[in-house]
Amino acid sequence: MSEMESKALAEKSMLNWYNLTLENLKNDPSLKEAHTTFAAVYLSNTKMVSLHIGDTRIYRLSQGNILKTEDNSVPQVLFDEGIINENEIATHKYQNLLTKSINFNEEHTPTIIQQAPLEHSESLVLCSDGFWVLTTEAELRQMEGVTPDEKILRKQIKTILKRSKRQSDNITVQWICNMNPINNSV
């Protein structure tokens, strides 16, 4: 399989996952007014493909750097237009107003990004706004190059709940770390 065919297959797989989630939502009439976000990653020895929609973020932690997906939210648009700074996205009064989501009324196209494969000691954190809004960059950096540990996540969630005075949005997080060197010749 060529590299181009491989990339197309990865993107198609990601879109299939997304469409399945959308169909499940639409098949439940009690969720007619619901809006939700979605994030997923596909990892192989030769690439990483991420898909997201809404304000669920995917962070890539690499050598002390933090790369993240852009939100599909009104504050992200305001930041992109230079009206607010990046730190104001999390606390902006319209932080929960999404420009894209999974919902009954409108179909939005998720953002798909192809990147280099996850290198040894790099970490990914897929998380809802209930997690990232109240997690500092220093706390995120502590998740790089460390085997994911439920105790560390529980401690961070307790910290988030304390900071939010238990008024936080849902807190959803998935933490992945590549602790094995990848043989990119495969």
PyMOL CGO cylinders between C-alpha atoms (Angstrom):
from pymol import cmd
from pymol.cgo import CYLINDER

trace = [
    CYLINDER, 0.00, 0.00, 0.00, 1.38, 3.38, -0.97, 0.3, 1, 1, 1, 1, 1, 1,
    CYLINDER, 1.38, 3.38, -0.97, 1.80, 6.21, 1.54, 0.3, 1, 1, 1, 1, 1, 1,
    CYLINDER, 1.80, 6.21, 1.54, -1.04, 8.11, -0.15, 0.3, 1, 1, 1, 1, 1, 1,
    CYLINDER, -1.04, 8.11, -0.15, -3.36, 5.09, 0.05, 0.3, 1, 1, 1, 1, 1, 1,
    CYLINDER, -3.36, 5.09, 0.05, -2.39, 4.55, 3.68, 0.3, 1, 1, 1, 1, 1, 1,
    CYLINDER, -2.39, 4.55, 3.68, -3.20, 8.18, 4.57, 0.3, 1, 1, 1, 1, 1, 1,
    CYLINDER, -3.20, 8.18, 4.57, -6.54, 7.97, 2.73, 0.3, 1, 1, 1, 1, 1, 1,
    CYLINDER, -6.54, 7.97, 2.73, -7.41, 4.76, 4.60, 0.3, 1, 1, 1, 1, 1, 1,
    CYLINDER, -7.41, 4.76, 4.60, -6.54, 6.33, 7.96, 0.3, 1, 1, 1, 1, 1, 1,
    CYLINDER, -6.54, 6.33, 7.96, -8.69, 9.39, 7.21, 0.3, 1, 1, 1, 1, 1, 1,
    CYLINDER, -8.69, 9.39, 7.21, -11.56, 7.17, 6.03, 0.3, 1, 1, 1, 1, 1, 1,
    CYLINDER, -11.56, 7.17, 6.03, -11.35, 5.11, 9.23, 0.3, 1, 1, 1, 1, 1, 1,
    CYLINDER, -11.35, 5.11, 9.23, -11.43, 8.26, 11.36, 0.3, 1, 1, 1, 1, 1, 1,
    CYLINDER, -11.43, 8.26, 11.36, -14.45, 9.60, 9.48, 0.3, 1, 1, 1, 1, 1, 1,
    CYLINDER, -14.45, 9.60, 9.48, -16.21, 6.24, 9.88, 0.3, 1, 1, 1, 1, 1, 1,
    CYLINDER, -16.21, 6.24, 9.88, -15.73, 6.46, 13.68, 0.3, 1, 1, 1, 1, 1, 1,
    CYLINDER, -15.73, 6.46, 13.68, -17.06, 9.99, 13.64, 0.3, 1, 1, 1, 1, 1, 1,
    CYLINDER, -17.06, 9.99, 13.64, -20.07, 9.10, 11.49, 0.3, 1, 1, 1, 1, 1, 1,
    CYLINDER, -20.07, 9.10, 11.49, -20.91, 6.15, 13.76, 0.3, 1, 1, 1, 1, 1, 1,
    CYLINDER, -20.91, 6.15, 13.76, -20.97, 8.51, 16.74, 0.3, 1, 1, 1, 1, 1, 1,
    CYLINDER, -20.97, 8.51, 16.74, -23.19, 10.91, 14.79, 0.3, 1, 1, 1, 1, 1, 1,
    CYLINDER, -23.19, 10.91, 14.79, -25.60, 8.12, 13.83, 0.3, 1, 1, 1, 1, 1, 1,
    CYLINDER, -25.60, 8.12, 13.83, -25.81, 6.89, 17.43, 0.3, 1, 1, 1, 1, 1, 1,
    CYLINDER, -25.81, 6.89, 17.43, -26.74, 10.40, 18.49, 0.3, 1, 1, 1, 1, 1, 1,
    CYLINDER, -26.74, 10.40, 18.49, -29.39, 10.73, 15.79, 0.3, 1, 1, 1, 1, 1, 1,
    CYLINDER, -29.39, 10.73, 15.79, -30.91, 7.34, 16.64, 0.3, 1, 1, 1, 1, 1, 1,
    CYLINDER, -30.91, 7.34, 16.64, -31.82, 8.49, 20.14, 0.3, 1, 1, 1, 1, 1, 1,
    CYLINDER, -31.82, 8.49, 20.14, -34.72, 10.98, 20.04, 0.3, 1, 1, 1, 1, 1, 1,
    CYLINDER, -34.72, 10.98, 20.04, -34.08, 11.97, 23.67, 0.3, 1, 1, 1, 1, 1, 1,
    CYLINDER, -34.08, 11.97, 23.67, -30.85, 13.58, 22.47, 0.3, 1, 1, 1, 1, 1, 1,
    CYLINDER, -30.85, 13.58, 22.47, -32.49, 15.86, 19.91, 0.3, 1, 1, 1, 1, 1, 1,
    CYLINDER, -32.49, 15.86, 19.91, -31.20, 19.04, 21.57, 0.3, 1, 1, 1, 1, 1, 1,
    CYLINDER, -31.20, 19.04, 21.57, -27.83, 17.57, 22.52, 0.3, 1, 1, 1, 1, 1, 1,
    CYLINDER, -27.83, 17.57, 22.52, -24.52, 18.91, 21.27, 0.3, 1, 1, 1, 1, 1, 1,
    CYLINDER, -24.52, 18.91, 21.27, -21.35, 16.99, 21.92, 0.3, 1, 1, 1, 1, 1, 1,
    CYLINDER, -21.35, 16.99, 21.92, -17.69, 17.10, 21.01, 0.3, 1, 1, 1, 1, 1, 1,
    CYLINDER, -17.69, 17.10, 21.01, -15.40, 14.35, 19.76, 0.3, 1, 1, 1, 1, 1, 1,
    CYLINDER, -15.40, 14.35, 19.76, -11.69, 13.59, 19.57, 0.3, 1, 1, 1, 1, 1, 1,
    CYLINDER, -11.69, 13.59, 19.57, -9.87, 10.52, 18.34, 0.3, 1, 1, 1, 1, 1, 1,
    CYLINDER, -9.87, 10.52, 18.34, -6.42, 9.52, 17.16, 0.3, 1, 1, 1, 1, 1, 1,
    CYLINDER, -6.42, 9.52, 17.16, -5.09, 6.83, 14.88, 0.3, 1, 1, 1, 1, 1, 1,
    CYLINDER, -5.09, 6.83, 14.88, -1.50, 5.82, 15.59, 0.3, 1, 1, 1, 1, 1, 1,
    CYLINDER, -1.50, 5.82, 15.59, 0.86, 3.75, 13.47, 0.3, 1, 1, 1, 1, 1, 1,
    CYLINDER, 0.86, 3.75, 13.47, 4.61, 3.41, 12.98, 0.3, 1, 1, 1, 1, 1, 1,
    CYLINDER, 4.61, 3.41, 12.98, 4.46, 5.88, 10.09, 0.3, 1, 1, 1, 1, 1, 1,
    CYLINDER, 4.46, 5.88, 10.09, 1.85, 8.46, 11.07, 0.3, 1, 1, 1, 1, 1, 1,
    CYLINDER, 1.85, 8.46, 11.07, -0.58, 9.90, 13.53, 0.3, 1, 1, 1, 1, 1, 1,
    CYLINDER, -0.58, 9.90, 13.53, -4.00, 11.05, 12.38, 0.3, 1, 1, 1, 1, 1, 1,
    CYLINDER, -4.00, 11.05, 12.38, -6.19, 13.09, 14.70, 0.3, 1, 1, 1, 1, 1, 1,
    CYLINDER, -6.19, 13.09, 14.70, -9.83, 14.05, 14.34, 0.3, 1, 1, 1, 1, 1, 1,
    CYLINDER, -9.83, 14.05, 14.34, -11.66, 16.51, 16.53, 0.3, 1, 1, 1, 1, 1, 1,
    CYLINDER, -11.66, 16.51, 16.53, -14.75, 18.66, 16.61, 0.3, 1, 1, 1, 1, 1, 1,
    CYLINDER, -14.75, 18.66, 16.61, -15.90, 21.12, 19.26, 0.3, 1, 1, 1, 1, 1, 1,
    CYLINDER, -15.90, 21.12, 19.26, -13.76, 22.20, 22.19, 0.3, 1, 1, 1, 1, 1, 1,
    CYLINDER, -13.76, 22.20, 22.19, -12.39, 18.79, 23.06, 0.3, 1, 1, 1, 1, 1, 1,
    CYLINDER, -12.39, 18.79, 23.06, -8.64, 19.14, 22.62, 0.3, 1, 1, 1, 1, 1, 1,
    CYLINDER, -8.64, 19.14, 22.62, -5.80, 16.89, 21.62, 0.3, 1, 1, 1, 1, 1, 1,
    CYLINDER, -5.80, 16.89, 21.62, -2.48, 17.88, 23.18, 0.3, 1, 1, 1, 1, 1, 1,
    CYLINDER, -2.48, 17.88, 23.18, 0.82, 16.50, 21.89, 0.3, 1, 1, 1, 1, 1, 1,
    CYLINDER, 0.82, 16.50, 21.89, 3.54, 16.76, 24.52, 0.3, 1, 1, 1, 1, 1, 1,
    CYLINDER, 3.54, 16.76, 24.52, 7.01, 16.54, 23.01, 0.3, 1, 1, 1, 1, 1, 1,
    CYLINDER, 7.01, 16.54, 23.01, 10.39, 17.56, 24.43, 0.3, 1, 1, 1, 1, 1, 1,
    CYLINDER, 10.39, 17.56, 24.43, 8.84, 20.17, 26.71, 0.3, 1, 1, 1, 1, 1, 1,
    CYLINDER, 8.84, 20.17, 26.71, 6.67, 21.60, 23.93, 0.3, 1, 1, 1, 1, 1, 1,
    CYLINDER, 6.67, 21.60, 23.93, 2.89, 21.54, 23.91, 0.3, 1, 1, 1, 1, 1, 1,
    CYLINDER, 2.89, 21.54, 23.91, 1.08, 21.38, 20.59, 0.3, 1, 1, 1, 1, 1, 1,
    CYLINDER, 1.08, 21.38, 20.59, -2.71, 21.44, 20.63, 0.3, 1, 1, 1, 1, 1, 1,
    CYLINDER, -2.71, 21.44, 20.63, -5.67, 21.37, 18.33, 0.3, 1, 1, 1, 1, 1, 1,
    CYLINDER, -5.67, 21.37, 18.33, -7.65, 24.57, 17.86, 0.3, 1, 1, 1, 1, 1, 1,
    CYLINDER, -7.65, 24.57, 17.86, -11.09, 24.73, 19.42, 0.3, 1, 1, 1, 1, 1, 1,
    CYLINDER, -11.09, 24.73, 19.42, -14.24, 25.06, 17.35, 0.3, 1, 1, 1, 1, 1, 1,
    CYLINDER, -14.24, 25.06, 17.35, -15.52, 27.81, 19.63, 0.3, 1, 1, 1, 1, 1, 1,
    CYLINDER, -15.52, 27.81, 19.63, -16.37, 31.50, 19.59, 0.3, 1, 1, 1, 1, 1, 1,
    CYLINDER, -16.37, 31.50, 19.59, -13.38, 32.42, 21.80, 0.3, 1, 1, 1, 1, 1, 1,
    CYLINDER, -13.38, 32.42, 21.80, -11.05, 30.58, 19.38, 0.3, 1, 1, 1, 1, 1, 1,
    CYLINDER, -11.05, 30.58, 19.38, -12.45, 32.73, 16.55, 0.3, 1, 1, 1, 1, 1, 1,
    CYLINDER, -12.45, 32.73, 16.55, -11.91, 35.86, 18.68, 0.3, 1, 1, 1, 1, 1, 1,
    CYLINDER, -11.91, 35.86, 18.68, -8.32, 34.75, 19.36, 0.3, 1, 1, 1, 1, 1, 1,
    CYLINDER, -8.32, 34.75, 19.36, -7.71, 34.03, 15.67, 0.3, 1, 1, 1, 1, 1, 1,
    CYLINDER, -7.71, 34.03, 15.67, -8.95, 37.55, 14.87, 0.3, 1, 1, 1, 1, 1, 1,
    CYLINDER, -8.95, 37.55, 14.87, -6.62, 39.08, 17.48, 0.3, 1, 1, 1, 1, 1, 1,
    CYLINDER, -6.62, 39.08, 17.48, -9.47, 40.31, 19.73, 0.3, 1, 1, 1, 1, 1, 1,
    CYLINDER, -9.47, 40.31, 19.73, -8.49, 38.24, 22.78, 0.3, 1, 1, 1, 1, 1, 1,
    CYLINDER, -8.49, 38.24, 22.78, -5.25, 36.53, 23.82, 0.3, 1, 1, 1, 1, 1, 1,
    CYLINDER, -5.25, 36.53, 23.82, -4.80, 32.77, 24.11, 0.3, 1, 1, 1, 1, 1, 1,
    CYLINDER, -4.80, 32.77, 24.11, -5.12, 32.76, 27.90, 0.3, 1, 1, 1, 1, 1, 1,
    CYLINDER, -5.12, 32.76, 27.90, -8.59, 34.33, 27.63, 0.3, 1, 1, 1, 1, 1, 1,
    CYLINDER, -8.59, 34.33, 27.63, -10.02, 31.44, 25.60, 0.3, 1, 1, 1, 1, 1, 1,
    CYLINDER, -10.02, 31.44, 25.60, -10.55, 29.27, 28.70, 0.3, 1, 1, 1, 1, 1, 1,
    CYLINDER, -10.55, 29.27, 28.70, -12.23, 32.00, 30.75, 0.3, 1, 1, 1, 1, 1, 1,
    CYLINDER, -12.23, 32.00, 30.75, -14.16, 33.86, 28.07, 0.3, 1, 1, 1, 1, 1, 1,
    CYLINDER, -14.16, 33.86, 28.07, -17.89, 34.29, 28.76, 0.3, 1, 1, 1, 1, 1, 1,
    CYLINDER, -17.89, 34.29, 28.76, -18.66, 32.47, 25.48, 0.3, 1, 1, 1, 1, 1, 1,
    CYLINDER, -18.66, 32.47, 25.48, -16.19, 29.64, 26.13, 0.3, 1, 1, 1, 1, 1, 1,
    CYLINDER, -16.19, 29.64, 26.13, -18.97, 27.02, 25.84, 0.3, 1, 1, 1, 1, 1, 1,
    CYLINDER, -18.97, 27.02, 25.84, -20.40, 28.48, 22.62, 0.3, 1, 1, 1, 1, 1, 1,
    CYLINDER, -20.40, 28.48, 22.62, -19.24, 26.14, 19.87, 0.3, 1, 1, 1, 1, 1, 1,
    CYLINDER, -19.24, 26.14, 19.87, -18.88, 26.88, 16.17, 0.3, 1, 1, 1, 1, 1, 1,
    CYLINDER, -18.88, 26.88, 16.17, -18.85, 23.13, 15.38, 0.3, 1, 1, 1, 1, 1, 1,
    CYLINDER, -18.85, 23.13, 15.38, -20.29, 20.16, 17.26, 0.3, 1, 1, 1, 1, 1, 1,
    CYLINDER, -20.29, 20.16, 17.26, -21.99, 16.83, 16.76, 0.3, 1, 1, 1, 1, 1, 1,
    CYLINDER, -21.99, 16.83, 16.76, -25.73, 17.51, 16.88, 0.3, 1, 1, 1, 1, 1, 1,
    CYLINDER, -25.73, 17.51, 16.88, -29.09, 16.79, 15.25, 0.3, 1, 1, 1, 1, 1, 1,
    CYLINDER, -29.09, 16.79, 15.25, -29.61, 20.12, 13.53, 0.3, 1, 1, 1, 1, 1, 1,
    CYLINDER, -29.61, 20.12, 13.53, -26.41, 20.76, 11.59, 0.3, 1, 1, 1, 1, 1, 1,
    CYLINDER, -26.41, 20.76, 11.59, -23.71, 18.56, 10.15, 0.3, 1, 1, 1, 1, 1, 1,
    CYLINDER, -23.71, 18.56, 10.15, -20.23, 19.91, 10.71, 0.3, 1, 1, 1, 1, 1, 1,
    CYLINDER, -20.23, 19.91, 10.71, -17.06, 18.54, 9.20, 0.3, 1, 1, 1, 1, 1, 1,
    CYLINDER, -17.06, 18.54, 9.20, -14.50, 17.56, 11.82, 0.3, 1, 1, 1, 1, 1, 1,
    CYLINDER, -14.50, 17.56, 11.82, -10.89, 18.69, 11.57, 0.3, 1, 1, 1, 1, 1, 1,
    CYLINDER, -10.89, 18.69, 11.57, -8.53, 15.92, 10.49, 0.3, 1, 1, 1, 1, 1, 1,
    CYLINDER, -8.53, 15.92, 10.49, -4.79, 16.42, 10.88, 0.3, 1, 1, 1, 1, 1, 1,
    CYLINDER, -4.79, 16.42, 10.88, -2.05, 14.06, 9.72, 0.3, 1, 1, 1, 1, 1, 1,
    CYLINDER, -2.05, 14.06, 9.72, 1.24, 14.28, 11.59, 0.3, 1, 1, 1, 1, 1, 1,
    CYLINDER, 1.24, 14.28, 11.59, 4.47, 12.41, 12.10, 0.3, 1, 1, 1, 1, 1, 1,
    CYLINDER, 4.47, 12.41, 12.10, 4.18, 9.29, 14.27, 0.3, 1, 1, 1, 1, 1, 1,
    CYLINDER, 4.18, 9.29, 14.27, 4.33, 9.55, 18.02, 0.3, 1, 1, 1, 1, 1, 1,
    CYLINDER, 4.33, 9.55, 18.02, 8.01, 9.37, 18.99, 0.3, 1, 1, 1, 1, 1, 1,
    CYLINDER, 8.01, 9.37, 18.99, 9.47, 7.65, 22.04, 0.3, 1, 1, 1, 1, 1, 1,
    CYLINDER, 9.47, 7.65, 22.04, 8.45, 9.47, 25.26, 0.3, 1, 1, 1, 1, 1, 1,
    CYLINDER, 8.45, 9.47, 25.26, 5.92, 11.70, 23.50, 0.3, 1, 1, 1, 1, 1, 1,
    CYLINDER, 5.92, 11.70, 23.50, 2.47, 11.85, 25.06, 0.3, 1, 1, 1, 1, 1, 1,
    CYLINDER, 2.47, 11.85, 25.06, -1.02, 12.65, 23.87, 0.3, 1, 1, 1, 1, 1, 1,
    CYLINDER, -1.02, 12.65, 23.87, -3.79, 13.98, 26.06, 0.3, 1, 1, 1, 1, 1, 1,
    CYLINDER, -3.79, 13.98, 26.06, -7.30, 13.95, 24.61, 0.3, 1, 1, 1, 1, 1, 1,
    CYLINDER, -7.30, 13.95, 24.61, -9.56, 15.92, 26.91, 0.3, 1, 1, 1, 1, 1, 1,
    CYLINDER, -9.56, 15.92, 26.91, -12.80, 17.82, 27.33, 0.3, 1, 1, 1, 1, 1, 1,
    CYLINDER, -12.80, 17.82, 27.33, -12.90, 21.47, 28.35, 0.3, 1, 1, 1, 1, 1, 1,
    CYLINDER, -12.90, 21.47, 28.35, -13.72, 20.36, 31.87, 0.3, 1, 1, 1, 1, 1, 1,
    CYLINDER, -13.72, 20.36, 31.87, -10.14, 19.09, 32.03, 0.3, 1, 1, 1, 1, 1, 1,
    CYLINDER, -10.14, 19.09, 32.03, -8.11, 21.60, 29.98, 0.3, 1, 1, 1, 1, 1, 1,
    CYLINDER, -8.11, 21.60, 29.98, -9.72, 24.79, 31.27, 0.3, 1, 1, 1, 1, 1, 1,
    CYLINDER, -9.72, 24.79, 31.27, -8.38, 24.17, 34.77, 0.3, 1, 1, 1, 1, 1, 1,
    CYLINDER, -8.38, 24.17, 34.77, -5.14, 22.32, 33.99, 0.3, 1, 1, 1, 1, 1, 1,
    CYLINDER, -5.14, 22.32, 33.99, -1.98, 24.38, 33.75, 0.3, 1, 1, 1, 1, 1, 1,
    CYLINDER, -1.98, 24.38, 33.75, 0.72, 23.93, 31.12, 0.3, 1, 1, 1, 1, 1, 1,
    CYLINDER, 0.72, 23.93, 31.12, 3.09, 22.84, 33.89, 0.3, 1, 1, 1, 1, 1, 1,
    CYLINDER, 3.09, 22.84, 33.89, 0.64, 20.11, 34.91, 0.3, 1, 1, 1, 1, 1, 1,
    CYLINDER, 0.64, 20.11, 34.91, 0.30, 18.98, 31.30, 0.3, 1, 1, 1, 1, 1, 1,
    CYLINDER, 0.30, 18.98, 31.30, 4.09, 18.84, 30.94, 0.3, 1, 1, 1, 1, 1, 1,
    CYLINDER, 4.09, 18.84, 30.94, 4.22, 16.43, 33.88, 0.3, 1, 1, 1, 1, 1, 1,
    CYLINDER, 4.22, 16.43, 33.88, 2.31, 13.95, 31.69, 0.3, 1, 1, 1, 1, 1, 1,
    CYLINDER, 2.31, 13.95, 31.69, 5.04, 13.83, 29.04, 0.3, 1, 1, 1, 1, 1, 1,
    CYLINDER, 5.04, 13.83, 29.04, 7.27, 10.79, 28.89, 0.3, 1, 1, 1, 1, 1, 1,
    CYLINDER, 7.27, 10.79, 28.89, 5.55, 9.14, 31.83, 0.3, 1, 1, 1, 1, 1, 1,
    CYLINDER, 5.55, 9.14, 31.83, 3.62, 5.90, 31.75, 0.3, 1, 1, 1, 1, 1, 1,
    CYLINDER, 3.62, 5.90, 31.75, -0.05, 6.88, 32.12, 0.3, 1, 1, 1, 1, 1, 1,
    CYLINDER, -0.05, 6.88, 32.12, -1.11, 6.40, 35.71, 0.3, 1, 1, 1, 1, 1, 1,
    CYLINDER, -1.11, 6.40, 35.71, -4.64, 6.47, 37.09, 0.3, 1, 1, 1, 1, 1, 1,
    CYLINDER, -4.64, 6.47, 37.09, -3.37, 7.91, 40.40, 0.3, 1, 1, 1, 1, 1, 1,
    CYLINDER, -3.37, 7.91, 40.40, -1.87, 10.93, 38.60, 0.3, 1, 1, 1, 1, 1, 1,
    CYLINDER, -1.87, 10.93, 38.60, -5.14, 11.51, 36.72, 0.3, 1, 1, 1, 1, 1, 1,
    CYLINDER, -5.14, 11.51, 36.72, -7.24, 11.16, 39.88, 0.3, 1, 1, 1, 1, 1, 1,
    CYLINDER, -7.24, 11.16, 39.88, -4.99, 13.72, 41.62, 0.3, 1, 1, 1, 1, 1, 1,
    CYLINDER, -4.99, 13.72, 41.62, -5.37, 16.13, 38.67, 0.3, 1, 1, 1, 1, 1, 1,
    CYLINDER, -5.37, 16.13, 38.67, -9.14, 15.69, 38.63, 0.3, 1, 1, 1, 1, 1, 1,
    CYLINDER, -9.14, 15.69, 38.63, -9.27, 16.42, 42.38, 0.3, 1, 1, 1, 1, 1, 1,
    CYLINDER, -9.27, 16.42, 42.38, -7.20, 19.56, 41.71, 0.3, 1, 1, 1, 1, 1, 1,
    CYLINDER, -7.20, 19.56, 41.71, -9.62, 20.59, 38.94, 0.3, 1, 1, 1, 1, 1, 1,
    CYLINDER, -9.62, 20.59, 38.94, -12.65, 20.02, 41.17, 0.3, 1, 1, 1, 1, 1, 1,
    CYLINDER, -12.65, 20.02, 41.17, -11.04, 22.07, 43.95, 0.3, 1, 1, 1, 1, 1, 1,
    CYLINDER, -11.04, 22.07, 43.95, -10.20, 24.94, 41.56, 0.3, 1, 1, 1, 1, 1, 1,
    CYLINDER, -10.20, 24.94, 41.56, -13.69, 24.91, 40.08, 0.3, 1, 1, 1, 1, 1, 1,
    CYLINDER, -13.69, 24.91, 40.08, -15.35, 24.68, 43.50, 0.3, 1, 1, 1, 1, 1, 1,
    CYLINDER, -15.35, 24.68, 43.50, -17.02, 21.55, 42.05, 0.3, 1, 1, 1, 1, 1, 1,
    CYLINDER, -17.02, 21.55, 42.05, -18.70, 23.64, 39.34, 0.3, 1, 1, 1, 1, 1, 1,
    CYLINDER, -18.70, 23.64, 39.34, -16.65, 22.15, 36.50, 0.3, 1, 1, 1, 1, 1, 1,
    CYLINDER, -16.65, 22.15, 36.50, -18.07, 20.99, 33.19, 0.3, 1, 1, 1, 1, 1, 1,
    CYLINDER, -18.07, 20.99, 33.19, -17.66, 17.25, 32.58, 0.3, 1, 1, 1, 1, 1, 1,
    CYLINDER, -17.66, 17.25, 32.58, -14.09, 16.06, 33.01, 0.3, 1, 1, 1, 1, 1, 1,
    CYLINDER, -14.09, 16.06, 33.01, -13.06, 13.55, 30.37, 0.3, 1, 1, 1, 1, 1, 1,
    CYLINDER, -13.06, 13.55, 30.37, -9.46, 12.65, 29.64, 0.3, 1, 1, 1, 1, 1, 1,
    CYLINDER, -9.46, 12.65, 29.64, -7.47, 9.99, 27.81, 0.3, 1, 1, 1, 1, 1, 1,
    CYLINDER, -7.47, 9.99, 27.81, -3.69, 9.91, 28.25, 0.3, 1, 1, 1, 1, 1, 1,
    CYLINDER, -3.69, 9.91, 28.25, -1.36, 8.05, 25.90, 0.3, 1, 1, 1, 1, 1, 1,
    CYLINDER, -1.36, 8.05, 25.90, 2.42, 7.86, 26.10, 0.3, 1, 1, 1, 1, 1, 1,
    CYLINDER, 2.42, 7.86, 26.10, 4.72, 6.05, 23.71, 0.3, 1, 1, 1, 1, 1, 1,
    CYLINDER, 4.72, 6.05, 23.71, 7.16, 4.29, 25.98, 0.3, 1, 1, 1, 1, 1, 1,
    CYLINDER, 7.16, 4.29, 25.98, 8.47, 2.05, 23.18, 0.3, 1, 1, 1, 1, 1, 1,
    CYLINDER, 8.47, 2.05, 23.18, 10.85, 3.23, 20.51, 0.3, 1, 1, 1, 1, 1, 1,
    CYLINDER, 10.85, 3.23, 20.51, 9.16, 3.07, 17.09, 0.3, 1, 1, 1, 1, 1, 1,
    CYLINDER, 9.16, 3.07, 17.09, 10.88, 1.33, 14.22, 0.3, 1, 1, 1, 1, 1, 1,
    CYLINDER, 10.88, 1.33, 14.22, 9.88, 3.66, 11.37, 0.3, 1, 1, 1, 1, 1, 1,
    CYLINDER, 9.88, 3.66, 11.37, 11.21, 1.24, 8.76, 0.3, 1, 1, 1, 1, 1, 1,
    CYLINDER, 11.21, 1.24, 8.76, 8.21, -1.07, 9.22, 0.3, 1, 1, 1, 1, 1, 1,
]
cmd.load_cgo(trace, "trace")
